[in-house]
């Protein structure tokens, strides 16, 4: 114990402004990692590695060389295991870091309110008729490869065209429609499927595709279930289900900057989906 106090006293004597900057940077990195992995399976692995790290320090302090060596060896290979196991999460995190999280440039849409009304009308009509649909909104991450996998349209957004594209007998109804600003760039596009094992068994290929594209880009995807007509949204690897017309309108208006961004809107959207789900289970 005396050795610890002596080490702390010696460190304080040589403490400089560079050490303060070093501590602050380390705190920012740790906070970013915790925020990035919160509510994901990676958090449990980080907790396990943290426990091993503390245990290694304790074993080293107690001069238990054998146990300390084993724990340090586990920590050395831990970084490689994280890269292998959590490749999708790391890829998504690096993509977010590269493109930044703040986007202050609104889309170049002449009549954003009209675009919102057309999309909302189509989505609600498709849901009412229980017609399956996938509508992807491109944002900062380009979706050129996805667009090239389908049929190019370059058409002005209209409710009628959207509904016809997803009509059951339409040759393009199984794929996704990609929307860039106020233009439907392509239809019948193929999306990467998510390999998330936590997806419910009741969700089909459309929902897995919506999650898949949200894991590799910053796109926002609206999904309509063919079996139930339930409307969902996928963004940042998260799927929110049971959206009503108000929640969808809020989402579209935020995407097209019709209203000033509201920091609490996403929370209301999640609560709305949860409340609708609980109501459906109770009935």
C-alpha positions as CSV (number, residue, x, y, z in Angstrom):
1,X,0.0,0.0,0.0
2,X,2.9,2.3,0.8
3,X,4.3,1.7,-2.7
4,X,1.0,2.9,-4.2
5,X,1.0,6.2,-2.2
6,X,4.6,6.8,-3.1
7,X,3.9,6.3,-6.8
8,X,0.9,8.7,-6.7
9,X,3.0,11.3,-4.9
10,X,5.7,11.0,-7.4
11,X,3.2,11.3,-10.3
12,X,1.6,14.5,-8.8
13,X,5.0,16.1,-8.6
14,X,5.6,15.8,-12.3
15,X,2.0,16.5,-13.4
16,X,1.8,19.0,-16.2
17,X,-0.7,20.5,-18.7
18,X,0.2,17.8,-21.2
19,X,-1.1,15.2,-18.7
20,X,-4.4,17.1,-18.5
21,X,-4.8,17.0,-22.2
22,X,-3.9,13.4,-22.3
23,X,-6.5,12.5,-19.7
24,X,-9.2,14.6,-21.5
25,X,-8.5,12.9,-24.8
26,X,-8.6,9.5,-23.2
27,X,-11.9,10.3,-21.5
28,X,-13.4,11.4,-24.9
29,X,-12.3,8.2,-26.5
30,X,-13.7,6.1,-23.7
31,X,-17.0,8.0,-23.8
32,X,-17.2,7.6,-27.6
33,X,-16.6,3.8,-27.3
34,X,-19.3,3.5,-24.6
35,X,-21.8,5.5,-26.6
36,X,-21.0,3.6,-29.8
37,X,-21.5,0.2,-28.1
38,X,-24.3,1.0,-25.8
39,X,-27.3,-1.4,-26.2
40,X,-25.3,-3.7,-28.5
41,X,-23.6,-7.1,-28.1
42,X,-20.2,-5.3,-28.2
43,X,-20.9,-3.7,-24.8
44,X,-20.9,-7.1,-23.1
45,X,-17.5,-8.0,-24.7
46,X,-16.0,-4.6,-23.6
47,X,-17.3,-5.3,-20.0
48,X,-15.6,-8.7,-20.1
49,X,-12.3,-7.2,-21.3
50,X,-12.5,-4.5,-18.7
51,X,-12.9,-7.1,-15.9
52,X,-9.9,-9.0,-17.3
53,X,-7.8,-5.8,-17.4
54,X,-8.6,-5.0,-13.8
55,X,-7.9,-8.6,-12.8
56,X,-4.5,-8.4,-14.6
57,X,-3.6,-5.3,-12.7
58,X,-4.5,-6.9,-9.4
59,X,-2.5,-10.1,-10.2
60,X,0.5,-8.0,-11.2
61,X,0.3,-5.9,-8.0
62,X,0.1,-9.2,-6.0
63,X,3.1,-10.5,-7.9
64,X,1.2,-13.5,-9.2
65,X,3.3,-13.8,-12.3
66,X,1.7,-16.9,-13.9
67,X,-1.9,-15.6,-13.6
68,X,-0.9,-12.1,-14.7
69,X,0.9,-13.5,-17.8
70,X,-2.2,-15.5,-18.8
71,X,-4.5,-12.5,-18.4
72,X,-2.1,-10.1,-20.3
73,X,-2.0,-12.7,-23.1
74,X,-5.8,-12.8,-23.3
75,X,-5.8,-9.0,-23.5
76,X,-3.3,-9.0,-26.3
77,X,-5.4,-11.3,-28.5
78,X,-8.6,-9.5,-27.3
79,X,-8.2,-6.7,-29.8
80,X,-7.9,-9.1,-32.7
81,X,-11.0,-11.0,-31.6
82,X,-13.0,-7.8,-31.4
83,X,-12.0,-6.9,-35.0
84,X,-13.1,-10.4,-36.2
85,X,-16.3,-10.7,-34.2
86,X,-17.6,-7.2,-34.6
87,X,-16.5,-6.4,-38.1
88,X,-20.0,-5.0,-39.1
89,X,-20.2,-2.7,-36.1
90,X,-16.6,-1.4,-36.6
91,X,-17.3,-0.8,-40.3
92,X,-20.4,1.2,-39.4
93,X,-18.6,3.1,-36.7
94,X,-15.7,4.1,-39.0
95,X,-18.2,5.1,-41.7
96,X,-19.9,7.4,-39.2
97,X,-16.6,8.8,-38.1
98,X,-15.6,9.5,-41.7
99,X,-18.8,11.2,-42.8
100,X,-19.3,13.0,-39.5
101,X,-22.5,13.1,-37.4
102,X,-23.7,16.6,-38.1
103,X,-25.3,17.5,-41.4
104,X,-26.4,21.1,-41.6
105,X,-27.0,21.1,-45.4
106,X,-30.6,20.6,-46.3
107,X,-31.5,18.5,-49.3
108,X,-31.9,20.4,-52.6
109,X,-35.7,20.0,-52.7
110,X,-37.8,22.7,-54.4
111,X,-41.2,21.8,-52.8
112,X,-40.3,19.6,-49.8
113,X,-43.8,19.7,-48.3
114,X,-45.3,18.3,-51.5
115,X,-42.7,15.5,-51.6
116,X,-43.6,14.7,-48.0
117,X,-47.3,14.6,-48.7
118,X,-46.8,12.3,-51.7
119,X,-44.6,9.8,-49.9
120,X,-46.9,9.9,-46.8
121,X,-50.0,9.2,-49.0
122,X,-48.3,6.3,-50.8
123,X,-47.1,4.7,-47.6
124,X,-50.4,4.9,-45.8
125,X,-52.3,3.5,-48.9
126,X,-49.8,0.7,-49.2
127,X,-50.1,-0.1,-45.5
128,X,-54.0,-0.1,-45.7
129,X,-53.9,-2.5,-48.7
130,X,-51.2,-4.6,-47.0
131,X,-48.8,-4.3,-49.9
132,X,-45.2,-4.9,-49.0
133,X,-42.8,-2.0,-49.7
134,X,-39.2,-0.9,-49.2
135,X,-38.4,2.8,-49.6
136,X,-34.8,3.9,-49.0
137,X,-33.9,7.6,-48.5
138,X,-30.3,8.3,-49.5
139,X,-28.5,10.8,-47.3
140,X,-24.7,11.5,-47.1
141,X,-23.6,8.0,-47.9
142,X,-23.9,7.4,-51.6
143,X,-25.9,4.3,-52.7
144,X,-24.6,4.1,-56.3
145,X,-24.0,0.4,-56.1
146,X,-27.5,-0.3,-54.8
147,X,-29.0,1.9,-57.4
148,X,-27.2,0.1,-60.2
149,X,-28.6,-3.2,-59.0
150,X,-32.1,-2.1,-59.9
151,X,-33.9,-0.4,-62.7
152,X,-33.1,3.3,-63.2
153,X,-36.1,5.6,-63.1
154,X,-34.9,9.2,-62.4
155,X,-38.6,10.1,-61.9
156,X,-40.3,12.8,-59.9
157,X,-41.8,11.5,-56.7
158,X,-45.6,10.9,-56.8
159,X,-47.9,8.8,-54.7
160,X,-49.4,7.1,-57.7
161,X,-46.0,6.0,-59.1
162,X,-44.8,4.7,-55.7
163,X,-48.0,2.7,-55.2
164,X,-47.8,1.2,-58.7
165,X,-44.2,0.2,-58.3
166,X,-45.0,-1.9,-55.3
167,X,-48.2,-3.3,-56.6
168,X,-48.2,-7.1,-56.3
169,X,-48.2,-7.8,-60.1
170,X,-45.5,-5.2,-60.8
171,X,-42.2,-6.7,-61.9
172,X,-40.3,-4.3,-59.5
173,X,-42.4,-4.9,-56.4
174,X,-40.0,-7.2,-54.7
175,X,-37.1,-4.8,-54.6
176,X,-36.5,-1.4,-53.0
177,X,-37.1,2.1,-54.3
178,X,-34.1,4.4,-53.8
179,X,-35.0,8.1,-53.3
180,X,-32.4,10.8,-53.6
181,X,-33.7,14.3,-52.6
182,X,-36.9,14.7,-54.6
183,X,-36.2,12.0,-57.2
184,X,-36.9,8.3,-57.3
185,X,-33.6,7.1,-58.7
186,X,-34.3,3.4,-59.1
187,X,-36.7,0.6,-58.3
188,X,-36.3,-3.2,-57.8
189,X,-33.0,-2.6,-56.1
190,X,-31.3,-5.3,-54.0
191,X,-30.2,-4.5,-50.5
192,X,-27.7,-6.3,-48.3
193,X,-29.4,-8.5,-45.7
194,X,-28.5,-8.0,-42.0
195,X,-26.9,-10.9,-40.1
196,X,-28.2,-9.6,-36.8
197,X,-29.3,-12.7,-34.8
198,X,-31.5,-10.7,-32.6
199,X,-34.1,-10.0,-35.3
200,X,-37.5,-11.5,-34.5
201,X,-38.5,-14.6,-36.3
202,X,-41.7,-12.9,-37.4
203,X,-39.8,-10.4,-39.5
204,X,-39.1,-11.3,-43.1
205,X,-36.6,-10.5,-45.8
206,X,-37.8,-6.9,-46.3
207,X,-37.1,-6.0,-42.6
208,X,-33.7,-7.8,-42.8
209,X,-32.9,-5.8,-46.0
210,X,-33.9,-2.5,-44.4
211,X,-31.7,-3.2,-41.4
212,X,-28.8,-4.4,-43.7
213,X,-28.7,-1.1,-45.6
214,X,-28.9,0.9,-42.4
215,X,-25.9,-0.9,-41.0
216,X,-23.7,0.0,-43.9
217,X,-24.9,3.6,-44.6
218,X,-26.7,6.5,-43.0
219,X,-29.8,5.9,-45.1
220,X,-33.3,5.9,-43.6
221,X,-35.7,3.1,-44.8
222,X,-39.4,2.8,-44.5
223,X,-40.7,-0.8,-44.5
224,X,-44.3,-2.0,-44.9
225,X,-45.1,-5.5,-44.0
226,X,-47.0,-7.5,-46.6
227,X,-48.6,-9.8,-43.9
228,X,-49.8,-7.1,-41.4
229,X,-49.4,-3.7,-43.1
230,X,-47.3,-2.6,-40.1
231,X,-45.0,0.4,-41.0
232,X,-41.5,0.4,-39.7
233,X,-38.4,2.5,-40.0
234,X,-34.7,1.3,-40.1
235,X,-31.9,3.7,-39.3
236,X,-28.4,3.2,-37.8
237,X,-28.9,-0.5,-37.5
238,X,-32.1,-0.1,-35.4
239,X,-35.6,-1.1,-36.4
240,X,-38.6,0.8,-35.0
241,X,-42.0,-0.7,-35.7
242,X,-45.7,0.2,-35.4
243,X,-45.5,3.8,-36.7
244,X,-48.6,5.8,-37.2
245,X,-49.2,8.6,-39.7
246,X,-48.1,11.3,-37.2
247,X,-44.8,9.6,-36.6
248,X,-44.2,9.0,-40.3
249,X,-45.0,12.6,-41.1
250,X,-42.5,13.8,-38.4
251,X,-39.8,11.5,-39.8
252,X,-40.3,12.7,-43.4
253,X,-40.5,16.4,-42.4
254,X,-37.2,16.0,-40.6
255,X,-35.6,14.3,-43.5
256,X,-36.7,17.1,-45.9
257,X,-36.1,19.9,-43.4
258,X,-39.7,21.0,-43.6
259,X,-39.6,21.7,-39.9
260,X,-36.5,22.6,-37.9
261,X,-34.9,19.5,-36.4
262,X,-36.2,18.6,-33.0
263,X,-33.9,16.7,-30.8
264,X,-36.8,15.0,-29.0
265,X,-38.6,13.8,-32.1
266,X,-36.6,10.5,-32.3
267,X,-37.5,9.8,-28.7
268,X,-41.2,10.4,-29.5
269,X,-40.9,8.1,-32.5
270,X,-39.5,5.3,-30.4
271,X,-42.2,5.8,-27.7
272,X,-44.9,5.8,-30.3
273,X,-43.7,2.5,-31.8
274,X,-43.4,0.9,-28.4
275,X,-46.9,2.1,-27.3
276,X,-48.5,0.8,-30.5
277,X,-46.8,-2.6,-30.0
278,X,-47.9,-2.9,-26.4
279,X,-51.4,-1.9,-27.4
280,X,-51.5,-4.6,-30.1
281,X,-50.3,-7.2,-27.6
282,X,-52.9,-6.3,-25.1
283,X,-55.7,-6.6,-27.6
